[in-house]
Amino acid sequence: MKNILPELRAQRGWTQGELAQQLAVSRQTVNAVETGRYEPSLSLAFAIAALFALPIEQIFHGHRQPRTFTAESDQG
Amino acid sequence: MNPNDPGPMVRMDRAALAAVGQIQRFYTWPTVSILLSFWAYLATLFVASLAPRILAAGGMRDLVVVGVPLLTLALHVCITHSIYRASDEYVRRRILQCAALAAVILAFATTGYFCLERLGYPHLSMIAVNLLGWSLFIVMMIWVRYRAR
């Protein structure tokens, strides 16, 4: 899953440490989320969205698509 | 000469302060407490290994040999758990990865040594396996804490 966290952080002129402090997580966590090594939990994603006042889907994208069920696939 | 350059002494002071800051952020309670509790565990194991030669058979010797190492191990486990609980979600995941990796290394090491024993190597004490596992886990956990500083 990709995200625009580095761009949002750069817009505000924050370091990873400053963002981590505001989200009450470690700098390592911010780094892992930014580089896509770690997908944040729902609560952390909501906290990030609230901090930047943006919807979650605008910050995180490229997520897994849900399986679509059709009448044929339901019948097996 | 750059008028904004504070000079080599000020630059050196700032570098030293930054280094001290890094050290202070690393030597927080989780790192110190896990090292101290492991040291206490090792110390009680050492005393327990000497106790049969020093103390006469009885309740006190049983306590020193069996009870005290188990108590310090319980303390060590509690501290490890409290560090896990105090960490954020990513660090928690890293700690679990450390535990899994230590378990896999231990599994391979014990299987390997079991095969060596069949070839005539000396019998390995269970405490060696225990200490290897804990040492691996602690080194990896401290590395995680160091990276999270």
gemmi code that builds the backbone of each chain (N, CA, C; Angstrom):
import gemmi

chains = {
    "A": [
        ("MET", (0.848, -1.192, 0.000), (0.000, 0.000, 0.000), (0.890, 1.251, 0.000)),
        ("LYS", (0.587, 2.149, -0.946), (1.385, 3.383, -1.027), (0.707, 4.502, -0.229)),
        ("ASN", (1.500, 5.521, 0.082), (0.914, 6.662, 0.794), (1.661, 7.941, 0.466)),
        ("ILE", (1.005, 9.061, 0.774), (1.605, 10.374, 0.472), (2.078, 11.046, 1.763)),
        ("LEU", (2.372, 10.212, 2.758), (2.802, 10.742, 4.065), (4.070, 11.603, 3.965)),
        ("PRO", (5.104, 11.179, 3.197), (6.308, 12.032, 3.115), (6.006, 13.411, 2.535)),
        ("GLU", (5.116, 13.447, 1.523), (4.763, 14.731, 0.907), (4.004, 15.617, 1.908)),
        ("LEU", (3.057, 15.011, 2.611), (2.261, 15.772, 3.590), (3.153, 16.310, 4.707)),
        ("ARG", (4.086, 15.466, 5.109), (5.010, 15.863, 6.186), (5.911, 16.990, 5.713)),
        ("ALA", (6.392, 16.875, 4.450), (7.283, 17.903, 3.893), (6.551, 19.232, 3.751)),
        ("GLN", (5.260, 19.167, 3.376), (4.462, 20.399, 3.245), (4.426, 21.186, 4.549)),
        ("ARG", (4.375, 20.456, 5.643), (4.299, 21.118, 6.960), (5.680, 21.363, 7.569)),
        ("GLY", (6.689, 20.863, 6.894), (8.059, 21.079, 7.373), (8.395, 20.282, 8.617)),
        ("TRP", (7.728, 19.150, 8.817), (7.975, 18.324, 10.001), (9.029, 17.273, 9.700)),
        ("THR", (9.776, 16.920, 10.713), (10.688, 15.774, 10.598), (9.880, 14.518, 10.950)),
        ("GLN", (10.472, 13.353, 10.684), (9.797, 12.094, 11.048), (9.580, 12.027, 12.564)),
        ("GLY", (10.565, 12.546, 13.305), (10.467, 12.540, 14.771), (9.319, 13.403, 15.260)),
        ("GLU", (9.159, 14.572, 14.621), (8.072, 15.476, 15.035), (6.705, 14.865, 14.739)),
        ("LEU", (6.597, 14.232, 13.558), (5.328, 13.576, 13.211), (5.058, 12.423, 14.181)),
        ("ALA", (6.117, 11.668, 14.484), (5.971, 10.534, 15.408), (5.487, 11.019, 16.772)),
        ("GLN", (6.021, 12.159, 17.214), (5.635, 12.712, 18.511), (4.140, 13.070, 18.526)),
        ("GLN", (3.680, 13.645, 17.416), (2.268, 14.047, 17.355), (1.335, 12.842, 17.279)),
        ("LEU", (1.848, 11.737, 16.717), (1.014, 10.535, 16.598), (1.209, 9.587, 17.786)),
        ("ALA", (2.104, 9.965, 18.690), (2.435, 9.140, 19.873), (2.938, 7.759, 19.469)),
        ("VAL", (3.802, 7.721, 18.448), (4.457, 6.468, 18.047), (5.960, 6.749, 17.939)),
        ("SER", (6.743, 5.706, 17.647), (8.186, 5.912, 17.513), (8.519, 6.415, 16.102)),
        ("ARG", (9.695, 7.031, 15.971), (10.133, 7.524, 14.653), (10.283, 6.359, 13.678)),
        ("GLN", (10.660, 5.209, 14.236), (10.819, 4.003, 13.430), (9.483, 3.603, 12.777)),
        ("THR", (8.393, 3.794, 13.508), (7.070, 3.447, 12.980), (6.717, 4.363, 11.811)),
        ("VAL", (6.963, 5.665, 11.982), (6.680, 6.625, 10.905), (7.509, 6.270, 9.677)),
        ("ASN", (8.770, 5.962, 9.899), (9.660, 5.592, 8.794), (9.148, 4.347, 8.078)),
        ("ALA", (8.722, 3.347, 8.843), (8.234, 2.091, 8.238), (6.948, 2.316, 7.453)),
        ("VAL", (6.071, 3.190, 7.963), (4.815, 3.482, 7.243), (5.128, 4.249, 5.961)),
        ("GLU", (6.003, 5.245, 6.076), (6.340, 6.065, 4.900), (6.962, 5.241, 3.773)),
        ("THR", (7.824, 4.312, 4.144), (8.514, 3.523, 3.121), (7.689, 2.316, 2.664)),
        ("GLY", (6.515, 2.128, 3.265), (5.628, 1.035, 2.849), (6.016, -0.315, 3.420)),
        ("ARG", (6.962, -0.325, 4.388), (7.357, -1.593, 5.000), (6.315, -2.078, 5.999)),
        ("TYR", (5.479, -1.148, 6.448), (4.485, -1.489, 7.452), (3.161, -0.807, 7.128)),
        ("GLU", (2.099, -1.588, 7.157), (0.762, -1.029, 6.945), (0.177, -0.709, 8.311)),
        ("PRO", (-0.156, 0.564, 8.558), (-0.606, 0.931, 9.908), (-1.954, 0.301, 10.255)),
        ("SER", (-2.195, 0.208, 11.552), (-3.491, -0.299, 12.012), (-4.557, 0.736, 11.674)),
        ("LEU", (-5.790, 0.323, 11.797), (-6.898, 1.229, 11.487), (-6.853, 2.466, 12.395)),
        ("SER", (-6.546, 2.256, 13.674), (-6.537, 3.395, 14.611), (-5.426, 4.381, 14.268)),
        ("LEU", (-4.243, 3.851, 13.858), (-3.149, 4.762, 13.487), (-3.478, 5.479, 12.179)),
        ("ALA", (-4.096, 4.762, 11.244), (-4.485, 5.387, 9.972), (-5.494, 6.511, 10.226)),
        ("PHE", (-6.428, 6.280, 11.146), (-7.406, 7.318, 11.490), (-6.704, 8.513, 12.147)),
        ("ALA", (-5.725, 8.228, 13.003), (-4.987, 9.307, 13.683), (-4.219, 10.149, 12.660)),
        ("ILE", (-3.624, 9.492, 11.665), (-2.874, 10.205, 10.619), (-3.845, 11.065, 9.810)),
        ("ALA", (-4.984, 10.483, 9.448), (-5.984, 11.213, 8.663), (-6.494, 12.425, 9.436)),
        ("ALA", (-6.730, 12.245, 10.735), (-7.226, 13.358, 11.554), (-6.177, 14.453, 11.674)),
        ("LEU", (-4.900, 14.047, 11.798), (-3.820, 15.024, 11.945), (-3.685, 15.894, 10.698)),
        ("PHE", (-3.795, 15.263, 9.523), (-3.654, 16.024, 8.273), (-4.999, 16.522, 7.737)),
        ("ALA", (-6.084, 16.240, 8.452), (-7.442, 16.655, 8.065), (-7.771, 16.229, 6.640)),
        ("LEU", (-7.468, 14.966, 6.353), (-7.749, 14.405, 5.023), (-8.414, 13.047, 5.202)),
        ("PRO", (-9.217, 12.605, 4.223), (-9.767, 11.249, 4.331), (-8.667, 10.200, 4.179)),
        ("ILE", (-8.855, 9.073, 4.812), (-7.832, 8.006, 4.794), (-7.465, 7.611, 3.364)),
        ("GLU", (-8.479, 7.462, 2.511), (-8.219, 6.976, 1.144), (-7.422, 7.980, 0.317)),
        ("GLN", (-7.370, 9.228, 0.775), (-6.559, 10.217, 0.056), (-5.082, 10.097, 0.450)),
        ("ILE", (-4.843, 9.589, 1.646), (-3.461, 9.433, 2.132), (-2.904, 8.069, 1.731)),
        ("PHE", (-3.710, 7.032, 1.915), (-3.265, 5.663, 1.588), (-4.009, 5.187, 0.344)),
        ("HIS", (-3.259, 4.684, -0.608), (-3.912, 4.169, -1.818), (-3.179, 2.925, -2.312)),
        ("GLY", (-3.750, 2.322, -3.346), (-3.167, 1.077, -3.865), (-3.490, -0.094, -2.973)),
        ("HIS", (-4.645, -0.002, -2.270), (-5.002, -1.073, -1.342), (-5.571, -2.277, -2.086)),
        ("ARG", (-5.652, -3.384, -1.351), (-6.167, -4.625, -1.903), (-7.640, -4.455, -2.269)),
        ("GLN", (-8.006, -4.960, -3.457), (-9.404, -4.858, -3.888), (-10.218, -5.990, -3.265)),
        ("PRO", (-11.452, -5.698, -2.858), (-12.269, -6.807, -2.331), (-12.683, -7.749, -3.446)),
        ("ARG", (-12.880, -9.010, -3.086), (-13.321, -9.981, -4.093), (-14.747, -9.661, -4.494)),
        ("THR", (-15.003, -9.679, -5.780), (-16.376, -9.422, -6.219), (-17.050, -10.761, -6.492)),
        ("PHE", (-18.209, -10.946, -5.924), (-18.941, -12.198, -6.103), (-20.022, -12.000, -7.164)),
        ("THR", (-20.048, -12.915, -8.073), (-21.100, -12.893, -9.095), (-22.003, -14.094, -8.859)),
        ("ALA", (-23.098, -14.118, -9.561), (-24.042, -15.227, -9.417), (-23.355, -16.547, -9.787)),
        ("GLU", (-22.458, -16.506, -10.818), (-21.792, -17.739, -11.275), (-20.810, -18.242, -10.209)),
        ("SER", (-20.021, -17.299, -9.628), (-19.022, -17.727, -8.642), (-19.683, -18.228, -7.364)),
        ("ASP", (-20.854, -17.658, -7.028), (-21.572, -18.122, -5.836), (-22.062, -19.560, -5.996)),
        ("GLN", (-22.406, -19.887, -7.260), (-22.895, -21.252, -7.507), (-21.740, -22.260, -7.531)),
        ("GLY", (-20.509, -21.743, -7.559), (-19.333, -22.610, -7.504), (-18.964, -23.038, -8.895)),
    ],
    "B": [
        ("MET", (35.461, 33.480, 4.235), (34.951, 32.844, 5.462), (33.436, 33.070, 5.572)),
        ("ASN", (32.706, 32.023, 5.899), (31.244, 32.114, 5.997), (30.865, 32.773, 7.330)),
        ("PRO", (30.136, 33.945, 7.271), (29.777, 34.604, 8.546), (28.782, 33.789, 9.382)),
        ("ASN", (28.036, 32.877, 8.716), (27.049, 32.065, 9.449), (27.670, 30.833, 10.117)),
        ("ASP", (28.930, 30.572, 9.759), (29.595, 29.402, 10.337), (29.972, 29.691, 11.794)),
        ("PRO", (29.439, 28.927, 12.756), (29.737, 29.237, 14.169), (31.158, 28.877, 14.590)),
        ("GLY", (31.895, 28.192, 13.765), (33.269, 27.830, 14.119), (33.389, 26.382, 14.538)),
        ("PRO", (34.620, 25.869, 14.509), (34.809, 24.434, 14.786), (34.427, 24.024, 16.201)),
        ("MET", (34.675, 24.911, 17.196), (34.374, 24.545, 18.590), (32.876, 24.365, 18.805)),
        ("VAL", (32.083, 25.316, 18.260), (30.620, 25.237, 18.428), (30.092, 24.020, 17.679)),
        ("ARG", (30.652, 23.769, 16.491), (30.208, 22.606, 15.703), (30.488, 21.317, 16.476)),
        ("MET", (31.669, 21.286, 17.124), (32.051, 20.104, 17.887), (31.130, 19.923, 19.097)),
        ("ASP", (30.797, 21.069, 19.758), (29.886, 21.018, 20.922), (28.529, 20.470, 20.513)),
        ("ARG", (28.030, 20.955, 19.365), (26.714, 20.497, 18.912), (26.738, 19.010, 18.593)),
        ("ALA", (27.822, 18.570, 17.967), (27.944, 17.138, 17.633), (27.977, 16.302, 18.910)),
        ("ALA", (28.711, 16.807, 19.921), (28.810, 16.074, 21.191), (27.448, 16.009, 21.871)),
        ("LEU", (26.717, 17.146, 21.857), (25.383, 17.178, 22.475), (24.439, 16.215, 21.761)),
        ("ALA", (24.534, 16.177, 20.432), (23.680, 15.269, 19.649), (23.990, 13.821, 20.011)),
        ("ALA", (25.292, 13.528, 20.171), (25.695, 12.154, 20.514), (25.177, 11.776, 21.895)),
        ("VAL", (25.276, 12.725, 22.846), (24.773, 12.459, 24.203), (23.263, 12.234, 24.155)),
        ("GLY", (22.581, 13.038, 23.340), (21.129, 12.881, 23.185), (20.762, 11.506, 22.669)),
        ("GLN", (21.536, 11.014, 21.686), (21.296, 9.677, 21.123), (21.454, 8.621, 22.206)),
        ("ILE", (22.525, 8.770, 23.013), (22.798, 7.792, 24.072), (21.673, 7.829, 25.108)),
        ("GLN", (21.246, 9.057, 25.476), (20.179, 9.186, 26.481), (18.882, 8.560, 25.979)),
        ("ARG", (18.594, 8.747, 24.680), (17.362, 8.174, 24.134), (17.435, 6.656, 24.093)),
        ("PHE", (18.655, 6.100, 23.989), (18.811, 4.647, 23.944), (18.736, 4.046, 25.348)),
        ("TYR", (19.426, 4.698, 26.305), (19.450, 4.168, 27.669), (18.223, 4.612, 28.455)),
        ("THR", (17.055, 4.314, 27.935), (15.820, 4.608, 28.656), (15.492, 3.385, 29.500)),
        ("TRP", (14.385, 3.457, 30.277), (14.078, 2.364, 31.201), (13.950, 0.997, 30.524)),
        ("PRO", (13.391, 0.885, 29.296), (13.274, -0.473, 28.748), (14.618, -1.160, 28.557)),
        ("THR", (15.593, -0.438, 27.993), (16.902, -1.039, 27.730), (17.606, -1.388, 29.033)),
        ("VAL", (17.609, -0.415, 29.961), (18.319, -0.622, 31.233), (17.658, -1.747, 32.033)),
        ("SER", (16.316, -1.739, 32.091), (15.631, -2.744, 32.918), (15.792, -4.148, 32.354)),
        ("ILE", (15.754, -4.284, 31.027), (15.899, -5.639, 30.470), (17.326, -6.154, 30.698)),
        ("LEU", (18.315, -5.255, 30.600), (19.701, -5.679, 30.833), (19.912, -6.042, 32.302)),
        ("LEU", (19.345, -5.209, 33.202), (19.508, -5.464, 34.643), (18.810, -6.756, 35.056)),
        ("SER", (17.597, -6.976, 34.540), (16.872, -8.187, 34.943), (17.577, -9.435, 34.408)),
        ("PHE", (18.157, -9.356, 33.214), (18.885, -10.506, 32.672), (20.158, -10.747, 33.473)),
        ("TRP", (20.788, -9.642, 33.869), (21.993, -9.765, 34.707), (21.621, -10.431, 36.042)),
        ("ALA", (20.489, -10.030, 36.621), (20.034, -10.633, 37.888), (19.767, -12.125, 37.697)),
        ("TYR", (19.177, -12.476, 36.568), (18.882, -13.878, 36.255), (20.185, -14.679, 36.157)),
        ("LEU", (21.170, -14.113, 35.444), (22.466, -14.795, 35.303), (23.145, -14.962, 36.664)),
        ("ALA", (23.067, -13.883, 37.480), (23.710, -13.916, 38.796), (23.089, -15.000, 39.676)),
        ("THR", (21.750, -15.100, 39.658), (21.102, -16.117, 40.509), (21.399, -17.524, 39.987)),
        ("LEU", (21.530, -17.666, 38.661), (21.906, -18.980, 38.108), (23.304, -19.372, 38.564)),
        ("PHE", (24.197, -18.365, 38.571), (25.570, -18.617, 39.010), (25.585, -19.053, 40.482)),
        ("VAL", (24.817, -18.318, 41.307), (24.743, -18.668, 42.741), (24.125, -20.060, 42.911)),
        ("ALA", (23.085, -20.350, 42.103), (22.430, -21.662, 42.190), (23.389, -22.789, 41.809)),
        ("SER", (24.302, -22.498, 40.895), (25.259, -23.543, 40.496), (26.309, -23.773, 41.586)),
        ("LEU", (26.589, -22.739, 42.386), (27.581, -22.870, 43.467), (26.965, -23.387, 44.764)),
        ("ALA", (25.656, -23.129, 44.951), (24.993, -23.404, 46.232), (25.166, -24.847, 46.733)),
        ("PRO", (25.032, -25.875, 45.887), (25.172, -27.251, 46.412), (26.524, -27.509, 47.060)),
        ("ARG", (27.567, -26.746, 46.632), (28.908, -26.944, 47.211), (29.080, -26.155, 48.500)),
        ("ILE", (28.321, -25.065, 48.646), (28.509, -24.169, 49.786), (27.502, -24.445, 50.911)),
        ("LEU", (26.222, -24.576, 50.543), (25.168, -24.701, 51.554), (24.892, -26.169, 51.872)),
        ("ALA", (24.541, -26.385, 53.131), (24.169, -27.743, 53.555), (22.770, -28.056, 53.035)),
        ("ALA", (22.503, -29.340, 52.840), (21.190, -29.752, 52.333), (20.095, -29.258, 53.266)),
        ("GLY", (19.032, -28.759, 52.675), (17.937, -28.226, 53.490), (17.089, -27.246, 52.700)),
        ("GLY", (16.182, -26.632, 53.408), (15.232, -25.712, 52.769), (15.901, -24.522, 52.108)),
        ("MET", (16.918, -23.956, 52.785), (17.603, -22.766, 52.250), (18.296, -23.102, 50.928)),
        ("ARG", (18.958, -24.260, 50.886), (19.652, -24.654, 49.654), (18.641, -24.865, 48.511)),
        ("ASP", (17.531, -25.503, 48.831), (16.497, -25.724, 47.809), (15.967, -24.395, 47.272)),
        ("LEU", (15.798, -23.451, 48.206), (15.288, -22.131, 47.803), (16.273, -21.440, 46.861)),
        ("VAL", (17.561, -21.476, 47.235), (18.586, -20.795, 46.431), (18.748, -21.475, 45.068)),
        ("VAL", (18.666, -22.792, 45.052), (18.904, -23.528, 43.791), (17.684, -23.480, 42.873)),
        ("VAL", (16.501, -23.585, 43.439), (15.293, -23.683, 42.602), (14.483, -22.388, 42.603)),
        ("GLY", (14.209, -21.854, 43.786), (13.274, -20.724, 43.896), (13.790, -19.412, 43.339)),
        ("VAL", (15.024, -19.052, 43.729), (15.521, -17.713, 43.363), (15.704, -17.562, 41.843)),
        ("PRO", (16.320, -18.533, 41.124), (16.414, -18.372, 39.668), (15.045, -18.278, 38.992)),
        ("LEU", (14.071, -19.038, 39.513), (12.724, -18.970, 38.930), (12.092, -17.604, 39.170)),
        ("LEU", (12.360, -17.033, 40.352), (11.811, -15.707, 40.661), (12.409, -14.636, 39.748)),
        ("THR", (13.743, -14.687, 39.563), (14.371, -13.678, 38.705), (13.963, -13.890, 37.242)),
        ("LEU", (13.728, -15.151, 36.852), (13.238, -15.407, 35.492), (11.836, -14.815, 35.329)),
        ("ALA", (11.002, -14.981, 36.370), (9.646, -14.407, 36.320), (9.721, -12.888, 36.215)),
        ("LEU", (10.653, -12.285, 36.964), (10.845, -10.832, 36.904), (11.251, -10.408, 35.490)),
        ("HIS", (12.170, -11.176, 34.909), (12.661, -10.888, 33.559), (11.524, -10.984, 32.530)),
        ("VAL", (10.703, -12.004, 32.674), (9.561, -12.188, 31.754), (8.577, -11.024, 31.920)),
        ("CYS", (8.316, -10.627, 33.176), (7.396, -9.503, 33.438), (7.912, -8.223, 32.801)),
        ("ILE", (9.222, -7.971, 32.924), (9.805, -6.746, 32.358), (9.707, -6.777, 30.830)),
        ("THR", (10.010, -7.940, 30.247), (9.906, -8.082, 28.788), (8.471, -7.804, 28.340)),
        ("HIS", (7.527, -8.348, 29.090), (6.116, -8.151, 28.742), (5.715, -6.677, 28.878)),
        ("SER", (6.208, -6.033, 29.944), (5.839, -4.615, 30.141), (6.439, -3.752, 29.040)),
        ("ILE", (7.648, -4.110, 28.567), (8.258, -3.363, 27.448), (7.415, -3.558, 26.192)),
        ("TYR", (6.962, -4.788, 25.987), (6.108, -5.082, 24.831), (4.824, -4.246, 24.902)),
        ("ARG", (4.216, -4.199, 26.096), (2.958, -3.467, 26.257), (3.166, -1.969, 26.080)),
        ("ALA", (4.343, -1.467, 26.447), (4.602, -0.024, 26.381), (5.021, 0.425, 24.988)),
        ("SER", (5.273, -0.536, 24.084), (5.748, -0.175, 22.742), (4.563, 0.116, 21.815)),
        ("ASP", (4.858, 0.821, 20.723), (3.785, 1.074, 19.753), (3.618, -0.135, 18.838)),
        ("GLU", (2.640, -0.063, 17.943), (2.252, -1.257, 17.181), (3.364, -1.823, 16.305)),
        ("TYR", (4.152, -0.953, 15.679), (5.222, -1.448, 14.802), (6.337, -2.112, 15.616)),
        ("VAL", (6.700, -1.470, 16.731), (7.756, -2.035, 17.586), (7.288, -3.362, 18.193)),
        ("ARG", (5.993, -3.447, 18.531), (5.439, -4.715, 19.031), (5.607, -5.812, 17.986)),
        ("ARG", (5.314, -5.467, 16.745), (5.450, -6.465, 15.678), (6.909, -6.893, 15.534)),
        ("ARG", (7.836, -5.917, 15.654), (9.259, -6.230, 15.551), (9.698, -7.139, 16.711)),
        ("ILE", (9.153, -6.870, 17.921), (9.512, -7.701, 19.081), (9.023, -9.140, 18.862)),
        ("LEU", (7.822, -9.277, 18.323), (7.304, -10.627, 18.037), (8.151, -11.319, 16.975)),
        ("GLN", (8.601, -10.563, 15.989), (9.489, -11.125, 14.965), (10.788, -11.606, 15.603)),
        ("CYS", (11.304, -10.807, 16.560), (12.543, -11.193, 17.269), (12.336, -12.517, 18.006)),
        ("ALA", (11.179, -12.637, 18.689), (10.897, -13.869, 19.440), (10.823, -15.058, 18.484)),
        ("ALA", (10.158, -14.851, 17.347), (10.019, -15.946, 16.378), (11.381, -16.325, 15.797)),
        ("LEU", (12.185, -15.308, 15.477), (13.504, -15.575, 14.889), (14.409, -16.299, 15.894)),
        ("ALA", (14.361, -15.840, 17.176), (15.166, -16.496, 18.220), (14.737, -17.962, 18.368)),
        ("ALA", (13.423, -18.207, 18.294), (12.923, -19.581, 18.417), (13.393, -20.443, 17.245)),
        ("VAL", (13.385, -19.882, 16.043), (13.819, -20.653, 14.858), (15.314, -20.970, 14.957)),
        ("ILE", (16.111, -19.951, 15.348), (17.570, -20.168, 15.482), (17.838, -21.250, 16.535)),
        ("LEU", (17.095, -21.156, 17.659), (17.258, -22.121, 18.745), (16.879, -23.530, 18.280)),
        ("ALA", (15.811, -23.626, 17.514), (15.365, -24.936, 17.018), (16.445, -25.557, 16.131)),
        ("PHE", (17.016, -24.749, 15.227), (18.068, -25.274, 14.351), (19.318, -25.637, 15.156)),
        ("ALA", (19.676, -24.759, 16.127), (20.881, -24.986, 16.925), (20.758, -26.272, 17.745)),
        ("THR", (19.587, -26.474, 18.376), (19.423, -27.670, 19.219), (19.379, -28.940, 18.369)),
        ("THR", (18.719, -28.858, 17.205), (18.687, -30.034, 16.323), (20.098, -30.360, 15.830)),
        ("GLY", (20.832, -29.300, 15.467), (22.201, -29.488, 14.996), (23.077, -30.104, 16.063)),
        ("TYR", (22.924, -29.612, 17.310), (23.770, -30.135, 18.382), (23.363, -31.562, 18.761)),
        ("PHE", (22.059, -31.850, 18.632), (21.602, -33.222, 18.895), (22.315, -34.196, 17.939)),
        ("CYS", (22.437, -33.798, 16.681), (23.129, -34.645, 15.697), (24.614, -34.769, 16.053)),
        ("LEU", (25.210, -33.654, 16.535), (26.623, -33.692, 16.944), (26.819, -34.614, 18.151)),
        ("GLU", (25.835, -34.590, 19.076), (25.911, -35.476, 20.245), (25.965, -36.943, 19.819)),
        ("ARG", (25.195, -37.279, 18.763), (25.198, -38.671, 18.251), (26.590, -39.024, 17.733)),
        ("LEU", (27.346, -37.975, 17.319), (28.691, -38.220, 16.791), (29.760, -38.215, 17.886)),
        ("GLY", (29.326, -38.057, 19.149), (30.269, -38.146, 20.254), (30.579, -36.850, 20.964)),
        ("TYR", (29.913, -35.756, 20.584), (30.132, -34.482, 21.298), (29.545, -34.587, 22.711)),
        ("PRO", (30.053, -33.779, 23.680), (29.538, -33.897, 25.059), (28.059, -33.501, 25.160)),
        ("HIS", (27.396, -34.070, 26.164), (25.982, -33.783, 26.377), (25.803, -32.311, 26.773)),
        ("LEU", (24.798, -31.667, 26.182), (24.565, -30.238, 26.433), (23.522, -30.052, 27.527)),
        ("SER", (23.861, -29.159, 28.482), (22.918, -28.885, 29.573), (21.740, -28.065, 29.041)),
        ("MET", (20.566, -28.274, 29.650), (19.367, -27.517, 29.254), (19.553, -26.028, 29.493)),
        ("ILE", (20.366, -25.685, 30.504), (20.532, -24.262, 30.829), (21.290, -23.531, 29.707)),
        ("ALA", (22.149, -24.264, 29.004), (22.866, -23.649, 27.871), (21.873, -23.266, 26.774)),
        ("VAL", (20.897, -24.138, 26.549), (19.861, -23.877, 25.545), (19.026, -22.674, 25.975)),
        ("ASN", (18.654, -22.670, 27.259), (17.867, -21.579, 27.826), (18.589, -20.241, 27.662)),
        ("LEU", (19.880, -20.220, 28.047), (20.648, -18.965, 27.984), (20.881, -18.520, 26.548)),
        ("LEU", (21.089, -19.471, 25.647), (21.270, -19.117, 24.242), (20.005, -18.440, 23.715)),
        ("GLY", (18.858, -19.022, 24.016), (17.586, -18.470, 23.549), (17.337, -17.073, 24.080)),
        ("TRP", (17.507, -16.907, 25.412), (17.281, -15.604, 26.021), (18.270, -14.566, 25.491)),
        ("SER", (19.549, -14.972, 25.368), (20.572, -14.019, 24.908), (20.255, -13.541, 23.495)),
        ("LEU", (19.876, -14.480, 22.636), (19.528, -14.109, 21.257), (18.372, -13.119, 21.251)),
        ("PHE", (17.330, -13.456, 22.024), (16.135, -12.613, 22.057), (16.463, -11.217, 22.593)),
        ("ILE", (17.288, -11.164, 23.656), (17.606, -9.869, 24.269), (18.439, -9.011, 23.312)),
        ("VAL", (19.418, -9.630, 22.646), (20.250, -8.867, 21.706), (19.362, -8.285, 20.593)),
        ("MET", (18.453, -9.114, 20.077), (17.577, -8.637, 18.995), (16.621, -7.554, 19.495)),
        ("MET", (16.113, -7.746, 20.713), (15.171, -6.773, 21.271), (15.864, -5.432, 21.534)),
        ("ILE", (17.090, -5.480, 22.026), (17.829, -4.238, 22.271), (18.136, -3.547, 20.948)),
        ("TRP", (18.384, -4.339, 19.911), (18.605, -3.760, 18.585), (17.341, -3.035, 18.110)),
        ("VAL", (16.178, -3.648, 18.343), (14.904, -3.015, 17.978), (14.727, -1.713, 18.753)),
        ("ARG", (15.031, -1.755, 20.060), (14.900, -0.557, 20.905), (15.885, 0.519, 20.424)),
        ("TYR", (17.097, 0.085, 20.025), (18.112, 1.039, 19.553), (17.618, 1.736, 18.277)),
        ("ARG", (17.003, 0.945, 17.377), (16.499, 1.519, 16.136), (15.293, 2.423, 16.388)),
        ("ALA", (14.539, 2.154, 17.470), (13.317, 2.923, 17.754), (13.584, 4.160, 18.599)),
        ("ARG", (14.847, 4.452, 18.925), (15.170, 5.545, 19.849), (14.782, 6.902, 19.264)),
    ],
}
model = gemmi.Model(1)
for chain_id, residues in chains.items():
    chain = gemmi.Chain(chain_id)
    for i, (resn, *xyz) in enumerate(residues, 1):
        res = gemmi.Residue()
        res.name, res.seqid = resn, gemmi.SeqId(i, " ")
        for name, pos in zip(("N", "CA", "C"), xyz):
            atom = gemmi.Atom()
            atom.name, atom.element = name, gemmi.Element(name[0])
            atom.pos, atom.b_iso = gemmi.Position(*pos), 0.0
            res.add_atom(atom)
        chain.add_residue(res)
    model.add_chain(chain)
structure = gemmi.Structure()
structure.add_model(model)
structure.setup_entities()
